[in-house]
């Protein structure tokens, strides 16, 4: 978001830490609720590719239900999500990957992770041509008027 210049040394950034190169996110069919929202926001902001399988699509809001007399509880969704264009999103659809990669129990038993392997290949390729920003420090301001 910004740089901080110090008298002697290299400028530093705000935020202080970040991933300033290519990014990707692995998603799968076991991710729901916040696991639906995080990849949606990642994709919406254009941060990188989603790799894996479509998320669950169970992003709904549950709030304000009182306890039953026997101590149990009942909930039901009482709010849903729509985007800034006025379209309902995620619920019953999930978030689809940009690159579909199946991962089977057999893969895991063999010690393989095809989703991770594909993501690494994608990022290694993107790193070859990624243009890292090189913002020059401006001339020092004149403040003594």
C-alpha positions as CSV (number, residue, x, y, z in Angstrom):
1,X,0.0,0.0,0.0
2,X,2.9,2.3,0.7
3,X,6.6,2.6,1.4
4,X,8.5,4.1,4.4
5,X,11.8,5.8,3.7
6,X,14.4,5.9,6.5
7,X,17.4,8.1,6.6
8,X,20.0,5.4,6.1
9,X,18.9,2.1,4.6
10,X,16.4,0.4,2.4
11,X,12.8,1.6,2.4
12,X,10.2,-0.8,3.9
13,X,6.5,-1.4,3.0
14,X,3.1,-1.2,4.5
15,X,1.9,-3.8,5.2
16,X,5.2,-5.0,6.6
17,X,4.8,-8.5,5.3
18,X,3.1,-9.8,2.2
19,X,3.3,-12.1,-0.8
20,X,4.5,-9.7,-3.4
21,X,4.7,-12.2,-6.3
22,X,2.3,-14.7,-7.9
23,X,-0.3,-16.2,-5.7
24,X,-2.7,-19.2,-5.9
25,X,-5.2,-20.8,-3.6
26,X,-6.0,-24.5,-3.3
27,X,-9.7,-25.2,-2.7
28,X,-11.7,-28.3,-2.5
29,X,-15.2,-29.8,-1.9
30,X,-14.6,-29.8,1.9
31,X,-14.4,-26.0,2.3
32,X,-17.7,-24.3,3.3
33,X,-18.9,-21.1,4.9
34,X,-15.7,-19.1,5.4
35,X,-14.0,-21.7,3.2
36,X,-16.4,-20.5,0.5
37,X,-16.0,-16.8,1.2
38,X,-12.2,-16.7,1.3
39,X,-11.7,-18.1,-2.2
40,X,-14.6,-15.9,-3.5
41,X,-12.8,-12.8,-2.2
42,X,-9.4,-14.0,-3.5
43,X,-10.9,-14.5,-7.0
44,X,-13.0,-11.3,-6.9
45,X,-9.8,-9.3,-6.1
46,X,-7.9,-11.0,-8.9
47,X,-5.1,-12.1,-6.5
48,X,-4.4,-15.4,-8.3
49,X,-5.7,-18.7,-9.6
50,X,-8.0,-21.0,-7.6
51,X,-6.8,-24.7,-8.0
52,X,-8.7,-27.8,-7.0
53,X,-12.4,-28.5,-6.8
54,X,-15.5,-26.4,-6.2
55,X,-16.2,-25.5,-2.6
56,X,-19.4,-26.6,-0.7
57,X,-21.6,-23.6,-1.3
58,X,-22.9,-23.4,2.2
59,X,-22.2,-19.7,2.9
60,X,-25.3,-18.6,4.8
61,X,-25.9,-16.6,7.9
62,X,-27.3,-18.1,11.2
63,X,-27.9,-15.7,14.0
64,X,-30.0,-15.1,17.1
65,X,-31.7,-18.4,17.9
66,X,-32.6,-18.9,21.6
67,X,-31.9,-22.2,23.5
68,X,-34.7,-24.7,23.8
69,X,-36.1,-25.5,27.3
70,X,-34.3,-28.8,27.3
71,X,-30.9,-27.1,26.5
72,X,-30.9,-28.1,22.9
73,X,-31.0,-25.7,19.9
74,X,-32.4,-25.3,16.5
75,X,-31.0,-23.1,13.8
76,X,-32.0,-22.1,10.3
77,X,-30.4,-19.7,7.9
78,X,-31.7,-16.2,8.3
79,X,-29.6,-14.2,5.9
80,X,-28.0,-14.8,2.5
81,X,-25.2,-13.2,0.4
82,X,-25.3,-11.3,-2.8
83,X,-22.6,-9.4,-4.7
84,X,-22.2,-5.7,-5.5
85,X,-24.1,-6.2,-8.7
86,X,-27.2,-7.5,-6.9
87,X,-26.7,-11.2,-7.8
88,X,-27.1,-14.0,-5.3
89,X,-23.7,-15.8,-4.9
90,X,-22.1,-18.9,-3.5
91,X,-25.1,-20.6,-1.7
92,X,-25.8,-24.0,-3.4
93,X,-23.1,-23.2,-6.0
94,X,-19.8,-22.9,-4.2
95,X,-16.8,-21.3,-5.7
96,X,-15.4,-23.0,-8.8
97,X,-11.6,-23.3,-9.3
98,X,-9.9,-21.7,-12.3
99,X,-8.1,-25.0,-12.8
100,X,-9.9,-28.2,-11.8
101,X,-7.7,-30.8,-10.2
102,X,-9.2,-34.0,-8.8
103,X,-7.5,-35.5,-5.7
104,X,-8.4,-39.1,-4.9
105,X,-7.8,-41.2,-1.8
106,X,-5.5,-43.3,-3.9
107,X,-3.3,-40.2,-4.6
108,X,-3.1,-39.5,-0.9
109,X,-2.3,-43.1,0.0
110,X,0.6,-43.0,-2.5
111,X,1.9,-39.8,-0.8
112,X,0.8,-37.5,-3.7
113,X,-1.1,-34.3,-3.6
114,X,-2.1,-33.5,-7.2
115,X,-3.7,-30.1,-6.2
116,X,-0.5,-28.9,-4.5
117,X,1.7,-30.3,-7.3
118,X,-0.3,-28.4,-10.0
119,X,-0.4,-25.2,-7.9
120,X,3.4,-25.3,-7.6
121,X,3.8,-25.8,-11.3
122,X,1.5,-22.8,-12.0
123,X,3.4,-20.5,-9.6
124,X,6.8,-21.6,-10.9
125,X,5.7,-20.7,-14.4
126,X,4.2,-17.4,-13.3
127,X,7.3,-16.5,-11.4
128,X,9.4,-16.6,-14.7
129,X,7.5,-13.6,-16.2
130,X,6.2,-11.8,-13.1
131,X,7.1,-8.1,-13.1
132,X,8.0,-7.2,-9.5
133,X,7.4,-3.6,-8.7
134,X,10.4,-1.4,-8.4
135,X,9.3,1.8,-6.9
136,X,12.1,4.4,-6.7
137,X,12.2,6.5,-3.5
138,X,11.3,10.1,-4.5
139,X,13.7,13.0,-3.8
140,X,13.6,14.1,-0.2
141,X,11.0,16.8,0.4
142,X,12.0,20.3,1.2
143,X,10.4,21.1,4.5
144,X,12.2,24.1,5.8
145,X,10.2,27.1,4.5
